[in-house]
Amino acid sequence: MIVTPPMDPARAQEIAAGFDLRALPPDFYANPYPVYAALRAHEPVRRMPDGSWLLTRHADLVAVYRDAQAFSSDKQVEFTPKYGEGSPLLAHHTTSLVFNDPPLHTRVRRLMMGALTRRAIAGMEPGLVVLVDSLLDRIAARDGGDLVEDFAAAIPVEIIGNLLGVPHTERGPLRDWSLAILGALEPRLTPAQEEAGNRAVVEMLDYLRGLVAQRRRQPGDPEHDVLTRLIQGDGGEQLSEHELLQNCIFILNAGHETTTNLIGNALVALQEWPAQKAALQAAIDRDPQGVSLEPVLSAAVDEFLRFESSNQLGNRRAVRACEVGGTRFEEGALVTLCIGAANRDPAVFDRPDELDLARADNRHLAFGFGIHQCAGLSLARLEGRVAIGRFLARFPGYRLAAPPTRGGRARFRGFLHAPFTIG
């Protein structure tokens, strides 16, 4: 089954020549990589129709990530006209960790990382194994299901729900809230996306206010409970109620969407690359107890992240005149970082359009780079290793039952549905 249709080079060049993130054709969403390759080869620093810039080379993205003094992550200037003054989406996205500079970024990240230490994450593995095995049992009872709804999306919802202490009976709306709020980050915002995103922020805030009030009355263990850490603060420094609530939304959404895409993209990609699946399956079969599998699965997870980056786009604003990739940016220039293109840059990756689960020195940018590198990257890697490894050990003959449905988004690349049978 062909999941990612090929694109004629002439068509890729045609899209690249008139490239506009706010007006993308359907065949781009199906397979953006030939277009990214054409941009990288002919116009790696491209001026967009709205006056912003698009970067597609790995080296240029790293240069921007490294220079947090020249390139701001603060989104007040960019998002105010997009969402409108006083809107719930504006209030959320301009307060969350990822869209802020120090000192807010530093305060929130420090508090969050205190509950995401190496020891804390290692302590999550036994519970994660139990969760994954329970999902696999349900799939086995039905002889299949949906790789996204029944497996990939169910894992991070539970893990992040545990981190924030969300009761199991109250986790039902989290995925829909997440899809709506993150969907509003698309370069072109439709009225329906805007309305759904604003409604989701309001509903999520209403829910979190009750959760925070309950945790204030009954604190959890700050070594493991991120919400308790955020409430209690650190060294006498505390977040305001607004900062606290908005960053709880961020944690729930960021930890959910990207990991869902990692797991779903990986299991679909293995269907398109049977030789790679066979090699990984052989390694798992040789070591059914998983004693020596961690490095094999770790390399595979990083390659899945490179090959189909969960998050394809990032954004920065130049706070002073500067130069990147031989192009001069004026103060105030808006810059889009094309992670999906950088992760297939032939200047860095040999055979970049091939899935190679044994790839060495994998310097992908799926988790970003610099001070904004993903705070939950170790947890995401653990979830990927356990989910993919145990799925393949249990269902080596799984196969897609119908063409999977992509999410149809430029920023976040993943599937909404991927029906399968266990073989």
C-alpha positions, 0 to 999 in steps of 0.5 A, a space after each residue: 500500500 502506497 501511503 506517501 505518494 511520489 511527486 513529479 520533480 516538475 510538480 515539486 518545482 512548480 509548488 516551490 516556485 510559488 511557495 506560500 504556507 498560507 495557500 498549500 495544495 493537497 498534494 503538498 500535504 500528502 508529501 511535502 519533502 520533494 517541495 522542501 528539497 526544491 526549496 533547499 536546492 534553489 531558494 533555501 532562504 525564501 521570502 514569502 508573500 507575506 514578507 516573512 522568511 522560510 529557512 530549509 537548510 539544517 545549518 541555517 536552522 541551527 544558527 537561528 536556534 543558537 542565537 536566542 539573543 537575535 531571534 526571539 520566541 516571543 509571539 506577541 507581535 506575530 500572534 496578536 493580528 492572527 488571533 485578535 486582542 483579548 482572544 483565548 488563543 492569544 492569551 494561551 499561545 503568548 504565555 506558554 513556555 515554547 512561545 516565550 523568552 527568558 525570564 518566563 521561559 527560564 522559570 517555567 522550564 526549571 520548574 518542569 524539568 525538576 519532575 523530568 529528571 533521568 531518575 523520574 523518567 526511568 521510574 515511569 517505565 514500569 507503568 508505561 509497560 503496563 499501559 502499553 500491554 493493556 492497549 495491546 491486549 485490547 487490540 488482540 481481542 479485536 484482531 486489530 483497530 486504529 494505530 492512532 486512536 487505539 494505540 498511539 494517541 492513548 499512550 501520551 494522554 495517560 502519561 501526561 495525565 499522570 504527570 499532572 495528576 488528571 484523574 483517569 475519568 476526566 481525560 476524555 476531552 484532552 485529545 480533542 482540546 489538544 487537536 483544536 488548540 494546536 490546529 490553530 497554529 497552522 499558517 492559514 487559520 480558517 474561521 472554523 479552526 479559530 472558533 474551535 481553538 478559542 472554545 478549547 482554550 476556554 473549556 480547558 481553563 475551566 477544567 484546570 481551575 478546578 484541578 489546580 484548586 484541588 491540588 492546592 488543597 492536596 499537594 502531590 509529590 513535587 518530585 513526580 507531580 509537575 502540577 504540584 511543582 508549578 504551584 509551589 514554585 522554586 526558591 520563593 519564585 512562583 508563577 502567576 495563576 494565569 502563567 500556571 494555567 496556560 502552561 498546564 495547557 501547554 504541557 498537556 498539548 505538547 506532550 500529547 500531539 508530538 508523541 502521538 505523531 511519533 508512534 503513529 508515523 513510525 508504525 505506518 512508515 514501517 509498512 512502507 519500508 518492509 526491509 527496515 521493518 524486517 531488520 528491526 523485527 529480527 533484532 526484537 525476535 533475537 532478544 525477546 526479553 529486551 535486554 540489549 534492545 534499548 540502543 537499537 530502539 533508541 536509534 530507530 526512534 531518532 530515525 523516525 523523528 528525523 524521517 517524519 518529524 512530528 513538528 515540521 515548522 517553528 518560528 522566530 522574530 529577529 529582534 535586531 538586524 542580522 544575517 543567516 545563510 547569506 541573507 540579511 534580516 531586518 529588525 522585526 523580520 519573521 522567520 519560519 524554521 522548516 524542521 521537516 526540510 532540515 531533517 532531510 538536508 543531504 549536507 547533513 544526512 546521507 540518503 536523507 529520503 530513505 528510512 535507515 533505522 541504524 543511522 549513526 550520528 543522527 543530528 535531527 532537529 525534531 526536538 529543536 536545539 538550544 535553550 528551547 530544545 524540547 523539555 520532554 525529549 527523554 520522556 518522548 523517546 522512552 514512550 517511543 521505545 516502549 510503544 514501538 518495541 512492544 507493539 512489534 514484539 506482539 504483532 509482527 505481522 500487522 498490516 494496514 487495512 485501509 489507507 491511513 488518513 493524514 491530519 492535513 496540517 503543515 505544522 504537525 505531521 501525523 495521522 488522524 486514523 490508520 486502520 490495521 489488522 494484526 495479521 
